[in-house]
Amino acid sequence: MNSGIESINNKVILVTGGTGSFGKQFLKTALKCYQPKKLIVFSRDELKQFDMRQEFNEERYSCLRYFIGDVRDRDRLYRAMDGVDIVIHAAALKQVPTAEYNPIEVIRTNVLGGANIIDAAIDRNVEKVIALSTDKAANPINLYGATKLCSDKLFVAANGYSGHHGTKFSVVRYGNVMGSRGSVIPFFQQMRSSGVLPITDPKMTRFWITLEQAIKFVLQCLSRMHGGEIFVPKIPSMNIVDLAKAIAPECRIEIVGIRPGEKLHETMVPEDDARNTIEYEDSYVIRSLSGEAEGFSANQNGGQPCPAGFRYSSDNNPNWLSIGELQKLVAAHD
């Protein structure tokens, strides 16, 4: 499989949710390593845009543009996407408890907002759209995961009606991001002074990826995509107790039980999707059932179809992070 990274030089790129953890890291990478024609930060929070401007302002980086807007606002998206070549859709409401308590609000952002992105991208003749997803979208048990699964389905299906506009849509699905807002790491660091770390279940496992790895993978997928794929990186798993020991080995662990809407393990390629999945050295590609993503056929570019009964889950992952490796990763993101 082609492992080359998409060149975004001389491209007009719009990042929804551009003031979030992914958006900020993408901005740093794009400005440091590439020469985009224009880089548009699209988000609804004026304070976060103000804060970002203190480090990345238009005077120093002439390609930068800041757009206040919400993915719920279809008209604003149409204005923001005028002349845009690539959209990276990172905007979402993603806190699981918040989603359970405010379901319609999460649906309006994650599902209807995704539909607005699709319509605006097609009508504005955007070349490529990558939507960021989550492991919680596979076999979801909470509303956040369900809305992201619905969003994934919308973006995959959009390839079937982009018509003569030729806009291509794909999805990138990955696990917990080290260094992102809401990560368990700052919570454990905060609780360290108490001498006790609360653990939901000692058997709990999660996929783990750094922001830098996530950015690299998204850029690779922009280069690989034909439209209609869900890209899943091969990334390591970690055990929650190992993470606690890596952060605060001196602390006592208290088992508090799994919270509502939480899984013991996360899955990124469910067994039912595996029959349509191609495995590559660094990733899995889930192909659309509607016939899109035909560029990823069995045995092409070193890919192999996944065997019957295959499931890519955080508990059956052959790649695990040790306590020492977790300590190094945590130290690098302090």
C-alpha positions as CSV (number, residue, x, y, z in Angstrom):
1,M,0.0,0.0,0.0
2,N,1.2,3.5,-0.8
3,S,2.6,4.9,2.5
4,G,3.3,8.4,1.0
5,I,2.1,11.4,2.8
6,E,-0.2,13.8,1.0
7,S,1.4,17.1,0.0
8,I,-0.8,19.9,1.1
9,N,1.5,22.5,-0.5
10,N,-0.4,25.2,-2.4
11,K,-3.8,23.7,-1.2
12,V,-6.6,25.6,0.5
13,I,-7.4,23.5,3.7
14,L,-10.2,24.0,6.1
15,V,-10.2,22.3,9.5
16,T,-13.5,22.2,11.4
17,G,-13.0,22.2,15.2
18,G,-9.7,23.8,14.3
19,T,-9.1,25.1,17.9
20,G,-9.3,21.6,19.4
21,S,-6.3,19.3,20.2
22,F,-6.2,17.8,16.7
23,G,-6.7,21.1,15.0
24,K,-3.9,22.9,16.9
25,Q,-1.4,20.1,16.2
26,F,-2.4,20.0,12.6
27,L,-1.8,23.7,12.4
28,K,1.7,23.4,13.8
29,T,2.5,20.5,11.5
30,A,1.2,22.2,8.4
31,L,2.9,25.5,9.1
32,K,6.2,23.8,10.0
33,C,6.4,21.2,7.2
34,Y,4.3,22.5,4.3
35,Q,3.4,25.6,2.4
36,P,-0.4,25.6,2.2
37,K,-2.0,28.3,0.0
38,K,-4.5,29.0,2.8
39,L,-5.2,27.3,6.1
40,I,-8.6,28.0,7.6
41,V,-9.4,27.4,11.3
42,F,-13.2,26.9,11.6
43,S,-14.6,26.8,15.1
44,R,-17.3,28.3,17.2
45,D,-15.3,29.5,20.2
46,E,-13.9,33.0,19.9
47,L,-11.8,32.8,23.0
48,K,-10.0,29.7,21.8
49,Q,-9.4,31.4,18.4
50,F,-8.0,34.5,20.3
51,D,-5.7,32.2,22.3
52,M,-4.5,30.4,19.2
53,R,-3.8,33.8,17.5
54,Q,-1.3,34.6,20.2
55,E,0.9,31.9,18.9
56,F,-0.2,31.7,15.3
57,N,-1.3,35.0,13.9
58,E,-2.0,36.2,10.4
59,E,0.7,38.7,10.4
60,R,3.4,36.0,10.8
61,Y,1.6,33.4,8.8
62,S,0.0,35.0,5.8
63,C,-1.8,31.8,4.8
64,L,-3.9,31.7,8.1
65,R,-7.6,32.5,8.3
66,Y,-9.8,32.3,11.3
67,F,-13.5,31.7,10.8
68,I,-16.1,31.8,13.6
69,G,-18.8,29.3,12.8
70,D,-20.6,26.2,13.8
71,V,-21.1,23.0,11.8
72,R,-24.7,23.3,12.6
73,D,-24.9,26.4,10.5
74,R,-25.2,25.3,6.9
75,D,-25.0,28.8,5.4
76,R,-21.8,29.6,7.3
77,L,-20.2,26.4,6.0
78,Y,-21.0,27.3,2.4
79,R,-19.3,30.7,2.9
80,A,-16.2,29.1,4.7
81,M,-15.7,26.4,2.0
82,D,-15.7,28.8,-1.0
83,G,-12.5,27.9,-2.9
84,V,-11.4,25.2,-0.4
85,D,-9.6,22.1,-1.8
86,I,-9.4,19.9,1.4
87,V,-11.6,19.7,4.4
88,I,-10.6,17.9,7.6
89,H,-13.6,17.5,9.8
90,A,-12.6,17.3,13.4
91,A,-15.5,19.2,15.1
92,A,-17.6,17.1,17.4
93,L,-19.2,16.9,20.8
94,K,-17.3,13.9,22.3
95,Q,-17.8,13.8,26.1
96,V,-19.7,10.5,26.8
97,P,-21.6,11.8,29.9
98,T,-22.5,15.0,28.2
99,A,-23.9,13.1,25.3
100,E,-26.0,10.9,27.5
101,Y,-27.5,14.0,29.3
102,N,-27.9,16.2,26.2
103,P,-28.7,13.7,23.4
104,I,-30.3,16.0,20.9
105,E,-27.5,18.6,21.1
106,V,-24.9,15.9,20.3
107,I,-27.0,14.6,17.4
108,R,-27.3,18.2,16.0
109,T,-23.5,18.6,16.0
110,N,-22.2,15.1,15.2
111,V,-24.9,13.9,12.8
112,L,-26.7,16.9,11.3
113,G,-23.4,18.9,11.4
114,G,-21.8,16.1,9.4
115,A,-24.6,16.3,6.8
116,N,-24.0,20.0,6.5
117,I,-20.3,19.4,5.9
118,I,-21.2,17.0,3.1
119,D,-23.7,19.3,1.3
120,A,-21.4,22.3,1.5
121,A,-18.3,20.3,0.3
122,I,-20.1,18.9,-2.7
123,D,-21.7,22.2,-3.7
124,R,-18.5,24.1,-3.3
125,N,-16.5,21.5,-5.3
126,V,-14.1,20.5,-2.5
127,E,-11.7,17.8,-3.7
128,K,-11.3,15.7,-0.6
129,V,-13.0,15.4,2.8
130,I,-11.5,13.4,5.7
131,A,-13.8,13.0,8.7
132,L,-12.3,12.0,12.0
133,S,-14.0,9.2,13.9
134,T,-13.4,7.2,17.0
135,D,-13.2,3.6,18.2
136,K,-16.4,4.2,20.1
137,A,-18.2,4.2,16.7
138,A,-17.6,0.5,16.3
139,N,-20.4,-1.5,18.0
140,P,-21.4,1.6,20.0
141,I,-23.0,1.3,23.4
142,N,-23.3,5.0,24.2
143,L,-24.9,7.9,22.3
144,Y,-21.6,9.6,21.4
145,G,-20.4,6.4,19.7
146,A,-23.8,6.0,18.0
147,T,-23.7,9.5,16.6
148,K,-20.2,9.0,15.3
149,L,-21.2,5.7,13.6
150,C,-24.1,7.6,12.0
151,S,-21.7,10.3,10.9
152,D,-19.3,7.6,9.4
153,K,-22.2,6.2,7.4
154,L,-23.1,9.6,6.1
155,F,-19.6,10.4,4.9
156,V,-19.1,7.0,3.3
157,A,-22.5,7.2,1.5
158,A,-21.8,10.8,0.3
159,N,-19.5,9.4,-2.4
160,G,-22.5,8.0,-4.1
161,Y,-24.1,11.3,-4.7
162,S,-21.3,13.8,-5.2
163,G,-21.9,13.3,-8.9
164,H,-20.1,15.5,-11.4
165,H,-18.6,17.5,-8.5
166,G,-16.3,14.6,-7.9
167,T,-15.8,15.3,-4.1
168,K,-14.3,12.3,-2.3
169,F,-15.2,11.5,1.3
170,S,-13.4,9.1,3.6
171,V,-13.2,8.5,7.4
172,V,-10.2,8.0,9.7
173,R,-11.0,6.0,12.9
174,Y,-8.5,5.7,15.7
175,G,-8.4,5.3,19.5
176,N,-7.6,7.4,22.5
177,V,-5.3,10.3,21.8
178,M,-2.5,11.0,24.2
179,G,-2.3,14.7,24.9
180,S,-5.8,15.5,23.8
181,R,-8.3,17.3,26.0
182,G,-10.3,14.9,28.2
183,S,-7.4,12.4,28.3
184,V,-7.1,10.3,31.5
185,I,-3.5,11.3,31.8
186,P,-4.1,14.8,33.3
187,F,-6.8,13.3,35.6
188,F,-4.3,10.7,37.0
189,Q,-1.7,13.4,37.4
190,Q,-4.1,15.6,39.3
191,M,-5.2,12.7,41.6
192,R,-1.6,11.8,42.2
193,S,-1.3,14.1,45.2
194,S,-4.1,12.3,46.9
195,G,-2.2,9.1,47.0
196,V,-5.1,7.2,45.4
197,L,-6.0,6.6,41.7
198,P,-9.5,5.5,40.9
199,I,-9.6,2.7,38.3
200,T,-12.8,1.6,36.7
201,D,-11.7,-2.0,36.0
202,P,-8.3,-3.6,36.2
203,K,-8.9,-5.5,33.0
204,M,-9.8,-2.4,31.0
205,T,-7.8,-1.8,27.8
206,R,-7.6,1.0,25.3
207,F,-6.0,1.8,22.0
208,W,-3.4,4.5,22.2
209,I,-2.1,7.0,19.7
210,T,-0.2,10.3,19.9
211,L,-1.4,13.5,18.3
212,E,1.7,13.5,16.0
213,Q,0.9,10.0,14.9
214,A,-2.7,10.9,14.3
215,I,-1.7,13.9,12.1
216,K,0.7,11.7,10.1
217,F,-1.9,9.1,9.5
218,V,-4.5,11.6,8.3
219,L,-2.1,13.0,5.8
220,Q,-1.3,9.5,4.6
221,C,-5.0,8.8,4.2
222,L,-5.5,11.9,2.1
223,S,-2.9,10.5,-0.3
224,R,-4.4,7.0,-0.2
225,M,-8.1,7.7,-0.4
226,H,-10.3,6.8,-3.3
227,G,-13.5,7.7,-1.5
228,G,-15.7,5.6,0.7
229,E,-13.0,4.0,3.0
230,I,-12.8,3.9,6.8
231,F,-9.1,3.9,7.6
232,V,-7.9,2.3,10.8
233,P,-4.3,2.6,11.9
234,K,-2.4,-0.3,13.6
235,I,-1.6,1.2,17.0
236,P,-0.7,-0.2,20.4
237,S,-3.0,-1.1,23.2
238,M,-2.4,-0.3,26.9
239,N,-3.9,-1.6,30.2
240,I,-5.4,1.1,32.4
241,V,-3.5,-0.3,35.5
242,D,-0.2,-0.1,33.6
243,L,-0.9,3.5,32.8
244,A,-1.7,4.3,36.4
245,K,1.6,2.6,37.5
246,A,3.5,4.6,34.8
247,I,2.1,7.9,36.0
248,A,2.0,7.3,39.8
249,P,3.6,4.1,40.9
250,E,3.5,5.1,44.5
251,C,-0.3,5.5,44.5
252,R,-2.8,3.0,45.8
253,I,-5.3,1.9,43.2
254,E,-9.0,2.0,44.0
255,I,-11.5,0.0,41.8
256,V,-14.6,2.1,41.3
257,G,-16.4,0.2,38.5
258,I,-17.2,0.9,34.9
259,R,-19.3,4.0,34.3
260,P,-22.5,4.0,32.2
261,G,-21.8,4.0,28.5
262,E,-18.2,2.7,29.0
263,K,-16.7,-0.5,27.5
264,L,-14.2,-2.8,29.0
265,H,-12.4,-3.0,25.7
266,E,-12.7,-0.9,22.5
267,T,-13.0,-2.3,19.0
268,M,-12.0,-0.6,15.7
269,V,-12.8,-3.3,13.2
270,P,-15.8,-5.3,14.3
271,E,-16.2,-8.9,13.2
272,D,-19.1,-8.0,10.9
273,D,-17.0,-5.4,9.1
274,A,-13.9,-7.6,8.8
275,R,-15.3,-9.4,5.7
276,N,-15.1,-6.1,3.9
277,T,-11.7,-5.1,5.3
278,I,-8.2,-5.2,3.8
279,E,-5.2,-5.5,6.0
280,Y,-2.0,-3.6,5.2
281,E,1.3,-3.5,7.0
282,D,0.4,-0.3,8.9
283,S,-3.4,-0.2,8.8
284,Y,-6.8,-1.7,8.0
285,V,-9.1,-0.3,5.3
286,I,-12.8,-1.0,5.7
287,R,-14.4,-0.8,2.3
288,S,-17.9,0.5,1.6
289,L,-20.7,-2.0,1.1
290,S,-22.1,0.2,-1.6
291,G,-19.1,-0.5,-3.9
292,E,-17.2,2.7,-3.2
293,A,-13.5,2.5,-2.3
294,E,-13.0,0.0,-5.1
295,G,-9.4,1.1,-5.3
296,F,-8.8,-1.1,-2.2
297,S,-9.3,-4.6,-3.6
298,A,-8.0,-7.8,-2.2
299,N,-4.3,-8.5,-2.7
300,Q,-3.7,-5.0,-4.1
301,N,-0.5,-3.1,-3.2
302,G,0.4,-5.8,-0.6
303,G,-3.1,-5.9,1.1
304,Q,-4.7,-9.1,2.2
305,P,-8.4,-9.7,3.1
306,C,-9.0,-10.2,6.8
307,P,-9.9,-13.8,7.7
308,A,-13.3,-15.0,8.7
309,G,-14.1,-14.1,12.3
310,F,-11.4,-11.4,12.5
311,R,-11.8,-8.6,15.0
312,Y,-9.4,-5.8,15.8
313,S,-9.9,-4.9,19.4
314,S,-7.8,-3.4,22.2
315,D,-7.8,-6.7,24.1
316,N,-6.7,-8.9,21.2
317,N,-4.1,-6.5,19.8
318,P,-0.6,-8.1,19.3
319,N,1.0,-4.7,20.0
320,W,1.1,-3.6,23.7
321,L,2.8,-0.7,25.5
322,S,4.8,-1.6,28.6
323,I,4.9,0.5,31.8
324,G,8.3,1.8,30.7
325,E,7.1,2.8,27.3
326,L,4.1,4.5,28.8
327,Q,6.3,6.4,31.2
328,K,8.4,7.7,28.2
329,L,5.2,8.7,26.3
330,V,3.7,10.5,29.3
331,A,7.0,12.3,30.0
332,A,7.2,13.5,26.3
333,H,3.7,15.0,26.6
334,D,4.1,16.8,30.0
